[in-house]
Amino acid sequence: MIYTIAAVLIGLMITFWTGKDPDIAKKEAEKTAKAMMQAETEVLAPNGQIQTIDGRSAELRELYNKKPVYLFFWMPWSDASKQQLPQLQALYDRYGKDIYFVVLSLGSTEQEARTFYQNSSYTMPFYTAPVFLADAYNVYDVPQAVMIQQGGRIQERHSGPVSMQQMAYMLERGKQAARW
């Protein structure tokens, strides 16, 4: 009788034993579940075609798959937007090697944006895009900034004028996220 019970137990162990320690199996399952939950809740940045002032086209996805993107929506007639541009230029000079700056003009034609850029001393890149891109990012007021991590995850956004210190903090966090 004892041999029969032992044989049944050994048979069950051989049939159902995964070969892993239960604690290790549990940790692996938790890790897999956490990764799946993160993937389901991550908000990826919408893609869209943007155009430089000199007429070259690019896809946002191409940029944010290479390195982080600081996407700044503005309008030439908005005083609050124009007041942010000198600060943005200073930050571009500091972070431009590590982060793509996409200064996206809304509500103006390519010619108006080009004229504004040519009459300024800015070296940061200015872009134009179809209005649906602003809709995709839920931009209904300017200025508005969106920090996109490398890979496309939206890290954070700010609406309205912000201090240079707040912008620098946002950029520094985006730069740090790229290292991980």
N, C-alpha and C positions, 0 to 999 in steps of 0.2 A: 504494500500500500504506500509506504513512504517512497519507494522507488518510482511508483506511478505518479505521485504528486510532484516529485523532483523532476521527472521527465516532462511533465506537462508545463511546469514552471520554466524549465530550460527551453522548451519549444516556444513558449510565449515570449521569452526574452529574445530569442533568436529572431522571431517573427517581427516583433514590435520595437526592438532596440534600435535606435538611430545611430548609435555609436558615439553620441555626443553627451557630454555632461549636461544634466538638466539646466544648471545655472548658465552655462555657455549658450545653450539653445534658446533660453529665455532672453538673454541679452541680445542675441542676434535677431530674434523676432521683434524685440522692442526697437532696435536700431532700424530695421526695415520698415516698421510701422511709422516711426518718427520721420523717416525720409519721405515716405509716401504722403503723410499728412502735410509736410512742408511743401512738397511739390503741388499739392492740391490747393494750398492756401496762398502760395506765392503769386504776386501780381506782376506779370511781365509787362514791360513797356510796349505800347503799340508801335508797330513799324510804320514807316511812311517815307515817301520820297521827299528829299529836301534838295534845294538848289543853292549853290553859292552865288554870291553877287556877280562873279565873273562867268556864270552860266554852267558850271560843272554840277552834275547830279550825283547824289549819294543816297543810300538807304540808311535810315537810323540804325537798323539792325546790324549793318556792316560795322558801324562805329562802336555800338555798345557791346558787340561780341569781341572787339579788340581791347578796349579799355573803358573805364567809366565815362559817362557823358553827363555834362551839366547843361541841361536844356533850359534856356531862358527865353520866355515869350514876352515880346514887347511890341509897342506900336509907336511909330514916329510922332504922332500927335499927342501922346501921353507924357505929360511933364514928369509924373512919378517914374515912368519907364526911363526917360532920358536922364533923370538924376541918378539912376542906378548904373548907367553905362560906364562912367569913369571908375567907379569902384570895381566893376566887373573887369575892366581893362587891367587894373592893378592885380587882380586875382588871376587873370589869364597869364600875365607876365610871370607870376609865381608858380602856378599849377599847370600851365599849358602843355608841358611835356608829358604829364602823367594823366591828364584828363582832357577829353575832347570838350571844347566849348562850342555849343550850338546856340548862337544868338539869333533867334528866329523872329523875323519881322512879320507881324500880322496886320491886316487891314491896309496894306500898301501894295502898290504894283512893284514889279521887279525894278522898274526904272526909278520909282520914288526911293526904294531901298538903296539902290545903287548910288543915286545922287546924294542921299544922306551919308552913306559910307565914304564916298569920294570927298565930300566936304568936311569930313571929320579927320582926326588924327589916330583913329583906332586901328590897331593891328590884329585884334581878335577877329575870327571869321564870322561874317554875317551871312544869314541864309534866309530864303523865303520858302514857303510851302503852301499847299492848298489848305483852305480853311478847315476841311474835315480833320486835319491832323490836330488842330486845336480842340475840336470836338472830341476826338479820341482821347485826349489828355484831360478832358473836362475843364478847359480853360475858358472862362467866361469873363475874366477881368485881367488886366495887366497892371504891373508886371507880375509874372508868375514864373517860378523856377522849379524844376524837377531834377532831382539827382538820381541817375540811373546807374546801378552797379554794373561792372563788367559781367556780361551774361544776360543782362536785360531786366533784372529785378529792380523795381522802383523802390528806392531806399527811403526817400522823403520828398516832400514838396512844400513850397512856401508860396503864399498868395499875398500880393501887395508888396510895398517897399519893405526891405529888410536892411539891417545894418551890415556894414562890411564884415564885422565880427561874426554875425550869423551866417553870412555867405561862406566865409572862410571855414567855419566849423563844419558846415554842410560838405564843402569840398574835401576837407581833411578826412571826414568820415568815409566819403566815397573813395578816396585814395587808399585809406587803410583797408577797406573791404576788398579792394582789388588784390591786396597782398595775400589774403586768406584764400 
